[in-house]
Amino acid sequence: KPAPEPPKPAGPPSAASPRPTPRKGAVEIRDTSAGKASGLAAAEREFRDERRQIAQAMQDEARRLAEERKRVDADRRAEEAARRRAEEAAQAEDLRILREALQKQQRVADELRAARETSEAEQRAALAAAEKALRTIDEYTARIQAAIREKVILPPGMAGNPEAVFEVKLVRGGTVASIKLAKSSGVTAYDKAVENAIFKAEPLPVPDDPELLLQMRDLRLVFRPND
């Protein structure tokens, strides 16, 4: 039996030749290059969209962080300003308290100095008045003794210079209220002569000032024949 002839290769279909109809049950092979290109373009667009969204989110976050940083800086500056104001107020209050304390100390020092000066002035005035009063009392005492001596009549035969001391109490106008022999001269006649002279010399010379007269109310008078 003779072998069958191999099939002849089919040439390219002519433009006029109709496309063969696939047989039933055959698998149709399609060209997928266009679909792949479309999918790649869609994926690229999606990727670009995601990148744009990420970039936008990053920009939004950067703006938010910048605003937050500004707010934090503003709060910090406000707190720092408030702290400085509080410190300045505290310093001002401390200075006010210190100034008031110094002023009070100065017032106290001035008052003490004024009081001391016033006291010293008063003491000087009182001392001067006392010295003047003593001089006046001494003057009037000397005048009283001189007035009494003029009235003393020495007893005959009086010898020596014995001393007799009398305590004399005076009242207003130079009147003698009482006489006391505090120390006898040892010569009774002389003691009696001095006592009589005291009464004869009334009214004794006394100052008009009641204060001085009060200080001269009680006198201690010393008499000697030869004074």
C-alpha positions as CSV (number, residue, x, y, z in Angstrom):
1,K,0.0,0.0,0.0
2,P,1.5,3.3,-1.0
3,A,2.3,5.9,1.8
4,P,0.2,9.0,1.9
5,E,1.7,12.3,0.7
6,P,2.6,14.8,3.3
7,P,0.4,17.8,3.5
8,K,1.4,20.9,1.7
9,P,2.2,23.9,3.8
10,A,-0.4,26.5,3.7
11,G,0.6,29.9,2.4
12,P,-0.4,33.2,4.0
13,P,-4.0,33.8,3.5
14,S,-4.8,36.4,1.0
15,A,-6.7,39.5,1.8
16,A,-9.5,38.2,-0.1
17,S,-9.6,34.8,1.5
18,P,-12.1,34.5,4.3
19,R,-10.9,33.7,7.8
20,P,-11.4,30.1,8.5
21,T,-14.1,29.3,11.0
22,P,-12.7,27.4,14.0
23,R,-13.8,24.0,14.5
24,K,-16.1,23.1,17.3
25,G,-14.2,22.4,20.5
26,A,-11.1,24.2,19.4
27,V,-9.6,26.8,21.8
28,E,-9.5,30.3,20.4
29,I,-6.1,32.1,21.0
30,R,-6.5,35.9,21.4
31,D,-3.9,38.6,21.4
32,T,-3.6,39.9,25.1
33,S,-0.9,42.6,24.5
34,A,-3.5,45.4,24.4
35,G,-5.2,44.3,27.7
36,K,-1.8,44.1,29.4
37,A,-1.0,47.6,28.3
38,S,-4.3,48.9,29.6
39,G,-3.8,47.2,32.9
40,L,-0.3,48.7,33.3
41,A,-1.7,52.1,32.5
42,A,-4.4,51.7,35.1
43,A,-1.9,50.5,37.7
44,E,0.4,53.4,36.9
45,R,-2.4,55.8,37.3
46,E,-3.4,54.2,40.6
47,F,0.3,54.3,41.8
48,R,0.5,58.0,40.8
49,D,-2.7,58.6,42.7
50,E,-1.4,56.9,45.7
51,R,1.8,58.8,45.5
52,R,-0.1,62.1,45.2
53,Q,-2.3,61.1,48.1
54,I,0.8,60.2,50.2
55,A,2.5,63.5,49.2
56,Q,-0.7,65.4,50.1
57,A,-1.0,63.6,53.4
58,M,2.7,64.3,54.1
59,Q,2.1,68.0,53.3
60,D,-1.0,68.1,55.5
61,E,1.0,66.5,58.4
62,A,3.9,68.9,57.9
63,R,1.4,71.8,58.0
64,R,-0.2,70.4,61.1
65,L,3.1,69.8,62.8
66,A,4.2,73.4,61.8
67,E,1.0,74.8,63.3
68,E,1.4,72.6,66.4
69,R,5.0,73.8,66.7
70,K,3.8,77.4,66.3
71,R,1.2,76.9,68.9
72,V,3.7,75.3,71.3
73,D,6.1,78.1,70.7
74,A,3.4,80.7,71.3
75,D,2.3,78.9,74.5
76,R,6.0,78.7,75.7
77,R,6.5,82.4,74.9
78,A,3.3,83.2,76.7
79,E,4.4,81.1,79.7
80,E,7.8,82.7,79.7
81,A,6.3,86.2,79.5
82,A,3.9,85.3,82.4
83,R,6.8,84.0,84.4
84,R,8.9,87.1,83.8
85,R,5.9,89.3,84.7
86,A,5.5,87.2,87.9
87,E,9.2,87.5,88.7
88,E,9.2,91.3,88.1
89,A,6.0,91.6,90.2
90,A,7.7,89.6,93.0
91,Q,10.8,91.7,92.7
92,A,8.8,94.9,92.8
93,E,6.9,93.7,95.9
94,D,10.2,92.8,97.6
95,L,11.6,96.2,96.7
96,R,8.4,97.9,98.0
97,I,8.6,96.0,101.3
98,L,12.4,96.7,101.6
99,R,11.8,100.4,100.8
100,E,9.0,100.6,103.4
101,A,11.2,98.9,106.0
102,L,14.0,101.3,105.3
103,Q,11.7,104.2,105.5
104,K,10.3,103.0,108.8
105,Q,13.8,102.5,110.1
106,Q,14.7,106.0,109.0
107,R,11.5,107.4,110.6
108,V,12.3,105.6,113.9
109,A,15.9,106.8,113.7
110,D,14.7,110.4,113.1
111,E,12.2,110.2,115.9
112,L,14.9,108.8,118.3
113,R,17.3,111.5,117.2
114,A,14.6,114.2,117.7
115,A,13.7,112.7,121.0
116,R,17.3,112.6,122.0
117,E,17.9,116.1,120.9
118,T,14.7,117.3,122.6
119,S,15.7,115.4,125.8
120,E,19.2,116.8,125.7
121,A,17.8,120.3,125.1
122,E,15.3,119.8,127.9
123,Q,18.0,118.5,130.1
124,R,20.2,121.5,129.3
125,A,17.3,123.8,129.9
126,A,16.5,122.1,133.2
127,L,20.2,122.1,134.2
128,A,20.4,125.8,133.3
129,A,17.2,126.6,135.3
130,A,18.5,124.6,138.3
131,E,21.8,126.3,138.2
132,K,20.0,129.7,138.0
133,A,17.7,128.7,140.8
134,L,20.7,127.6,143.0
135,R,22.5,130.9,142.3
136,T,19.3,132.8,143.1
137,I,18.8,130.8,146.3
138,D,22.5,131.3,147.3
139,E,22.1,135.0,146.6
140,Y,18.9,135.3,148.8
141,T,20.5,133.1,151.5
142,A,23.5,135.4,151.6
143,R,21.1,138.4,151.8
144,I,19.2,136.7,154.6
145,Q,22.3,136.0,156.6
146,A,23.5,139.6,156.0
147,A,20.2,141.0,157.2
148,I,20.3,138.8,160.3
149,R,24.0,139.7,161.1
150,E,23.1,143.4,161.1
151,K,20.7,142.6,163.9
152,V,23.1,140.5,166.0
153,I,24.2,142.2,169.2
154,L,27.3,140.4,170.4
155,P,27.5,139.7,174.1
156,P,30.1,141.5,176.2
157,G,33.5,139.8,176.3
158,M,32.8,137.6,173.2
159,A,36.1,135.9,172.4
160,G,37.0,133.7,169.5
161,N,34.9,132.8,166.5
162,P,32.5,130.0,167.6
163,E,30.0,128.7,165.1
164,A,26.2,128.5,165.7
165,V,24.0,126.7,163.2
166,F,20.2,127.5,163.0
167,E,17.5,125.7,161.0
168,V,15.0,128.3,159.9
169,K,11.6,127.6,158.3
170,L,10.2,130.4,156.2
171,V,6.8,131.1,154.7
172,R,5.4,133.5,152.1
173,G,6.6,137.1,152.5
174,G,9.8,136.1,154.4
175,T,8.0,135.4,157.7
176,V,9.9,133.1,160.0
177,A,7.6,130.2,160.9
178,S,10.1,128.4,163.3
179,I,13.7,128.5,164.5
180,K,15.8,125.6,165.7
181,L,19.3,125.6,167.1
182,A,20.9,122.8,165.2
183,K,24.4,123.4,166.6
184,S,25.3,125.6,169.6
185,S,28.4,127.9,169.5
186,G,29.1,126.9,173.0
187,V,28.3,130.5,174.1
188,T,24.7,130.6,175.2
189,A,24.6,134.4,175.0
190,Y,25.8,134.4,171.4
191,D,23.3,131.7,170.4
192,K,20.5,133.8,172.0
193,A,21.7,136.9,170.3
194,V,21.6,135.3,166.9
195,E,18.1,133.9,167.5
196,N,16.8,137.3,168.5
197,A,18.4,138.8,165.4
198,I,16.5,136.4,163.2
199,F,13.2,137.6,164.5
200,K,14.3,141.2,164.4
201,A,15.3,140.9,160.7
202,E,11.7,139.9,159.6
203,P,10.5,139.9,157.0
204,L,13.5,138.2,155.6
205,P,14.3,138.9,151.9
206,V,12.9,136.1,149.8
207,P,12.2,135.7,146.0
208,D,8.8,136.3,144.6
209,D,8.9,133.1,142.6
210,P,6.8,130.5,144.6
211,E,9.0,127.7,143.3
212,L,12.2,129.3,144.6
213,L,10.5,130.2,147.8
214,L,9.5,126.6,148.2
215,Q,13.1,125.5,147.8
216,M,14.1,128.1,150.4
217,R,11.4,127.1,152.9
218,D,13.9,125.2,155.0
219,L,17.2,127.0,155.5
220,R,20.3,126.0,157.4
221,L,22.1,129.2,158.4
222,V,25.7,129.4,159.8
223,F,26.8,132.3,162.0
224,R,30.2,133.2,163.3
225,P,31.0,136.4,165.2
226,N,33.9,137.4,163.1
227,D,32.3,136.7,159.6
